[in-house]
Amino acid sequence: MAHKFVIRKTSGGEYRAYFEYNSEKIFWTEGYSSKSGAQNAIDSIKKNGPGAKTADES
C-alpha cells in the first residue's frame, strides 16, 4: 500500500498522526497527549474527509 496513517510519539512526548504517501509525509495533526487522541483524529479524517469541499483561496 502506497499510502497510510502512522501514529508516532514525538521527542516532546506527544502523539501525532501522519498521513504518508510513498514514505513522504503529506500532512500531520497537532500533538495529542495520548495515543487515543491521535487515533480519534485519524478516525475523524476518515469519516469526514471524503465529503470535504475544496476551497480555492488564491
Backbone as a ProteinNet text record, in pm:
[ID]
protein_1_A
[PRIMARY]
MAHKFVIRKTSGGEYRAYFEYNSEKIFWTEGYSSKSGAQNAIDSIKKNGPGAKTADES
[TERTIARY]
85.3	0	89.9	63.4	146.1	109.6	-8.9	-48.7	-95	-72.2	-111.2	-109.4	-180.8	-173.4	-74.5	3.3	102.5	91.9	92.8	96	237.5	296.2	431.2	432.4	519.1	540.4	656.5	636.3	739.3	841.5	951.4	1054.5	1002.1	898.2	836.1	731.9	710.6	617	474.7	448.5	313.9	300	175	145.2	92.1	140.5	92.2	51.6	-52	-94.4	-43.2	23.9	78.9	8.5	-12.3	-58.1	59.9	99	215.6	176.4	243.2	227	366.8	393.1	526.8	634.3	609.9	701.8	725.1	649.4	660.2	545.6	576.4	472.8	394.8	266.5	179.5	117.8	65.3	16	20.6	8.4	9.1	-80.2	-117.4	-209.1	-131.8	-205.8	-148.1	-101.6	-30	15.1	-94.6	-104.1	-202.4	-129.6	-187.6	-124	-135.9	-229.6	-247.9	-253.2	-220.6	-227.6	-372	-465.6	-606.7	-653.2	-596.5	-629.1	-586.4	-467.5	-419.9	-506.2	-546.8	-632.7	-769.2	-822	-950.1	-939.8	-824.7	-804.2	-807.5	-741.7	-743.5	-885.4	-958	-1096.4	-1182.4	-1162.3	-1237.8	-1205.5	-1078.1	-1037.6	-1099.9	-1096.3	-1153.9	-1305.3	-1371	-1516.8	-1559.3	-1493.3	-1537.2	-1464.7	-1347.5	-1265	-1322.1	-1379.4	-1426.7	-1528.4	-1607.8	-1708.7	-1666.3	-1541.6	-1496.4	-1484.2	-1522.6	-1512.3	-1369.8	-1334.3	-1204.9	-1227.6	-1156.3	-1168.4	-1043	-1063.5	-951.8	-947.7	-849.7	-840.2	-732.7	-699.7	-596.2	-654.1
-117.6	0	123.9	215.2	334.7	444.8	437.7	543	481.2	556.1	504.6	615.9	592.6	676.3	611.6	694.2	646.3	732.2	668.6	741.1	728.8	842.8	844.5	929.2	890.2	969.2	1063.5	1191.9	1292.3	1294.7	1362.7	1374.9	1451.2	1530.5	1604.2	1524.3	1397.6	1310.9	1315.8	1392	1398.4	1294.5	1263.2	1172.4	1253.8	1223.2	1287.6	1179.8	1210.3	1122.3	1182.7	1101.4	1143.6	1067.8	1134.4	1065.6	1063.6	944.7	929	865.3	910.1	852.2	822.9	698.3	655.5	705	688.8	726	876.3	958.1	1103.6	1153.5	1236.2	1292.4	1397	1374.4	1465.9	1567.8	1520.7	1611.1	1540	1619.6	1563.9	1648.1	1589.1	1654.9	1733	1803.4	1865.5	1754.6	1789.4	1690.8	1659.6	1533.8	1488.5	1426.9	1437.1	1383.3	1231.4	1174	1028.3	972.1	846.6	778.1	771.8	757.5	751.2	883.3	995.3	1124.7	1129.2	1077.5	1072.3	977.6	864.9	770.6	832.7	909.5	978.8	1077.4	1144.1	1236.6	1161.5	1046.6	964.6	921.9	873.8	831.1	945.1	1065.1	1182	1217.9	1212	1241.6	1140.4	1013.7	909.7	927.6	966.8	982.4	1108.3	1221	1349.6	1394.2	1342.1	1385.6	1360.7	1242.1	1215.4	1315.4	1374.4	1469.9	1615.3	1639.2	1775.7	1850.3	1975.1	2059.3	2113.5	2154.5	2217.4	2367.2	2447.1	2591.8	2647.8	2719.9	2783.1	2927.9	2960.3	3094.3	3177.1	3144.2	3220.9	3344.4
0	0	0	-88	-103.7	-4.6	54.8	147.5	279.2	387.7	518.9	622.8	731.9	850.7	946.3	1013.8	1110.2	1235.6	1352.1	1479.3	1534.3	1566.5	1622.8	1749.2	1841.6	1962.3	1934.9	1959.9	1933.5	2046.4	2023.1	2126.4	2248.3	2229.1	2339.6	2415	2374.3	2444.7	2394.1	2287	2230	2118.9	2087	1976.4	1860	1740.7	1618.4	1518.8	1443.6	1335.1	1204.7	1126	997.5	886.1	773.5	652.8	558.3	516.9	431	298.6	194.3	61.4	8.4	-23.3	-66.4	30.3	158.6	267	280.4	208.8	220.8	308	407.2	493.3	415.1	400.2	326.3	421.3	534.3	637.8	771.9	878.9	1013.4	1100.9	1213.2	1305.2	1411.2	1492.1	1611.1	1704.9	1808	1905.6	2005.6	2044.8	2143.6	2261.6	2377.9	2498.1	2506.4	2431.3	2433.6	2292.3	2282.1	2152.1	2103	2196.4	2156.7	2096.2	2139.2	2078.8	1933.3	1903.9	1765.2	1682.6	1741.4	1669.3	1642.1	1736.2	1714.1	1598.9	1586.7	1474.7	1342.1	1336.4	1214.9	1181.7	1281.9	1260.4	1207.8	1260	1215.4	1070.6	1035.8	897.7	801.8	837.8	752.1	736.9	846	843.3	767.6	797.6	744.7	618.9	595.1	482.4	343.5	318	181.8	128.5	217.2	173.7	183.5	222.1	241.6	108.9	110.5	-8.6	-21.2	-139.6	-163.8	-182.4	-105.5	-115.9	-184.4	-292.7	-364	-317.5	-235.3	-178.1	-244.5	-369.6	-439	-505.9
[MASK]
++++++++++++++++++++++++++++++++++++++++++++++++++++++++++

